[in-house]
Amino acid sequence: MTIDHVLGAELGRPGFRPDVAPVLRLRPGTGATVAFHTDDAVYRELDEHGDLAKLAAPINPVTGPVYVEGAEPGDALAVHVHDILLPDYGWSQSLPGAGALAHRMPDRVVSRRIPIDADGVHLTARHTVPTSPMIGCIGTAPAAGEHSTVMPTTALGGNMDLTDVAPGATVYLPVEVEGGLLSIGDIHAVMARGESSFVAIEAAGTAIVSIDLVKDAGLRAPRVETAEEWIFVGLGDPVQESIRRGYEDVFDTLVDVHGWDPMDAYAVMSAVVHSELGGPTGSEAPDPLHPFRAVGAVTLHRLPKSVL
């Protein structure tokens, strides 16, 4: 694949902000490809000294931002993921206070360097699984302030940690500022849905994407399109609110966009639209005293294209 633009990992930084100068201006719809190199410095540091308080590298930096010409508030960026390139190793780590089983793991950093080769991802001496690369953190800039690249997930994306954001998928991200200001980071070599440890097989990979623009999209949360499904992201606290909002977006798409009868939509949704918890980053800002403890929920609602 021809790569038209290369953005180095040195352009990475934490946070999505409207006041960061774009590193690239891109005309959408041309098919031009952009390679976003990402960084694993924070995991290398933790492997070396195991002390979160001594970190010099930022946690979960994103590379960018890219200014998309013509993008205005109310539009959406359509980010087509063409390929994700991996290095020959990644990281699995347990961090104090992070992950679903923090109470079962030691109250210190436990780090493991994970080899990656043609045979797959070597999790343990006995367990090798195929690579399944994905983008963990992808989003646009808010109109004001800063959105975290750790947690929570917001209406503009962020550290969603969705396994579906993989080669062949298209991610639709709402725009709040001119140009959108797209940034990408947090490549995973493989990750289970839910990412129980909060640090799956992280790797300093490269995401290769192209970008289209959808005018007046009116999205209130990201969406992901694959060959088989439309995946609607629900955000809310408590989890029931996240589920309701995701269902509303599916329902409105069927009724308002596709012209379905409301009861037809409800019947089909109840039969074939599967819902599940998304990534582990929550939908609301965490308590500063517990920065890795999610508040609220990210849910996914899967609409098969075959019913449309």
N, C-alpha and C positions, 0 to 999 in steps of 0.2 A: 504494500500500500504506500502510495506517495504521501509524505507528510509535508504540508505547506508551511506550517508555523510550529516552532518549538519553544516551549516555556520551561525554563530550568527550575529545578527545585529551590534554587536560591531566591526565587520570587515568592516562596511560600511565607505565610504569616498566619497567626491565629485571628479568627474573627472575620465576619462579613460586615463591611462598613461602606457607606456611600461616599466617604471623603478620601478613599484610597485611589490614587491615580491609576488608570488602566495601563496594563503592560502591552496590550494589543487592541487594535480596533479592527472589527471584522464585519464585512458585509454579509448578511445572512442569505441562505438559499443558494450559495454558489457551489456548495459541496467541498469548500476548502476545509482541510483537516488541520486540527490543532493537537499537538502532543503536550499533555500536562505531565511533567515529571514531578514526582512526589518524594517526600523525605521520611526516613525512619530514625532520625537522629535521637529523638526522645527515647526510643526503645533501646538503642545502642547504649545511651547513657545509663539507663536504668539497669541494663545488663552488667555494666561496668561497676557502678557503685551502689545501686539499689536504694537510693535515697531521693524521694520525691522533692524534698526541700532543697536539694542541691542542683536541681535541673537547670541547665542553661538553655537547652533547646525548648521551643514552644511545644505544647501538647496539641496534636492534631492540626498542624498547619495546612492551609489550602493554597494552591498555586493560582495566581491570577492577580487582578481580575481582567476579564475580557469585556470590552465595550462592544455591544452588538448594535450596529447602526440601524436607526429607525425604531428601536425598542422604546416603548413608552409605558407609563403606569397603566395597568389594565391588560397589557399584552402578556404573552407567555413565550419563553424561550423553549424551543424543542431541541434538546441535546441528544444527538444520535451517537450512541456508543459503538464504535467500530471494532476496537481491539483494546486489550489491556495486557501490557508486557510486564513480566515478573523477573526479579533477580533470582539468584541461586540460593537465597535463604529468606526466611521471615521470622516473626517473633510470636510466641505465646507467652503471656505474662499474667500473673495474679497480682493485683495492686491492693493495698490496704483500703478498705472502705468501698471498693468497686466490685461490681458483679453480683449476680444473684446468690452466690455462695460465699460471700465475703466472711460470713460468720463461721464458715467451716474451714476456711483457708487460713494460713498463718498471717499474723498482723505485720507483715513485711513484704517486700517485693520478692516474688518468685519468678524467675525468668528462664526461658528456654529458647535457644536459637534453633530454628526449624529448617532443615535442608529442603530445598526445592530443586527437582531435576526432572528429566524426561519421564521418570517413573511416577512422579507425583509429589505430594507434600508428605514428608516423613515426620508424622506427629510424634511417634514413639518408636522404639526399636521393633515393635510388632505391628504398627499401624501406619500404613501408607495409603493416602486417599488421592483421587485425581484432583488436579488443580481446577478451581472454579472461580476465576478472578472476578472481582466486583469493585465498584466505587462506593466507599462508605460515606463520604462527605461531599455533597454537591449542592450549590445554592446560589442565590442572587442576593444583592445588597438591599437592606431595608432603607426606607425613606429617611430615617433618622436613627441615631444611636448605633449600636453594634449588636449583631446576633452571634452567639457563640458557635464555635466549630466543635465543641464537645457535647454540650446539652443545654437546652432542649432542641428537638426538631421544631421548626417553625413553619408557617404557611409558605415561606420562601425556600424551604428545603433545609439544608444543614447536615448534621451528622445522623442521617436517617438510618444508615446501616441496613439497607435492604438488599437481599441477595439478588433481586431481580434487576438491579442496576448493573447490568453485565453486557458483554458484547452482544449486539443484536437488538438491544432495548433502546427505546427513546424515552427520555425523562422530560416532562413538561413542568417548567418552573415559572410561577407568577413573577411579574416585573413590577417593582415599586419606584424605580428611578430610571432616568434616561440611560439607555444603553444596557440596562439590566445588571451589568457587572458580575459576570459569571466567574466562580472560582471552584476548583476541584482538588480534593485530597483524599487521604485515608484509603489507600488501596489495600485490599485483602486478597491473599492467595486462595483462601477458602474460608467460609464462615457458615455456621449453622444458623438458621433462622432464629432470631432471638439473642444470639451472641451471649451465652450465659456468663462468660468470664469478663465481658466488656472489652477484652483485648484478644480478639481471635487471631488468625494468622496474618498479622500485619506485615506489610512489605513495602519497600521503596519502589513502587512500580510506576508505570507510565500509562495514562489513559489517552487514547486517541479518539477524538470526537469531531463531529461537524455540527453546525448550528443552523437551525431555521427559526423563523419568527412567526408566531401566530398572533395576528392583530385582534384586539378586543376579546381575548380568550375568556376573561372574567373568572378565572380559577380562584378558589379560596384555599387551595392546598395543592401540593404537587400531585402529579399523576405519572404513571409509568405504563408504557405500551410495549408489549412483546408480540411475538408472532401469533400467540393464541389468546391473549387476554388484554383487557384494560384493567389496571390496578389503581384503585382510588385510595388515597391516603386520608385517614381520619385522624383528627387531633382534638384532644379534649381531656378535661379533668372533672369528674372521674372517668374511668374507662368507658362507662355507658354513654357519656357525652361524645367521646371519640367515635364510638360505634355509630351513634345516631347521625353524626355529621357525615361520616363516610357513606352511610346508607342514603342520606339525603342527596348527596352528589351523584350516586348511581341512579337513584330514582329520577332526579331532575334531568339527567342525561337521556334516559330512556323516554321520558314523557315530553320534555321541552325540545330536545335536540332531534330525537328520532320519531316523535309524534305518536308514541304508544298511548294506548288507553291506560289510565292509572292502575286499574285492577290487573290488567295484563302485566304491567311492570312489577307490581307487588307479588303476583303469583310466580313469575319467572325468577325474581330475586330470591324468594323464599326457597326455591327449588335448586338453583344452580349458582348463585352468587355466594361463594365461600368467604368467610371472614376469619381473620387471625390477628394476633398481636404482631406488630412490626418490630422495629429495632428497639434497643433498651434505653433510649435517651430521653423518653418522656416528652411531654408537650408544654410544660411550664418550667420556669426557671427554678433550679434546685435551691435548697437551703444552703447559704454560703458555708455553714458549718459542716455540711455533708454534700460536697460538690459533685460526687459521683452517684448520688441517690436520686433516681428518677422521680419526678412528680408528674402525674397525668399519664397519658398513654398515646402511643402511635398504633393505629390499627390499619389493616389492609383489607380491601374488599374487592374480590376478583370477579370481574364480569367477562365471561367467555365471549369472544368475538363471534363464535358460531351461532349465537342466538340473535345477533343484530340483523 
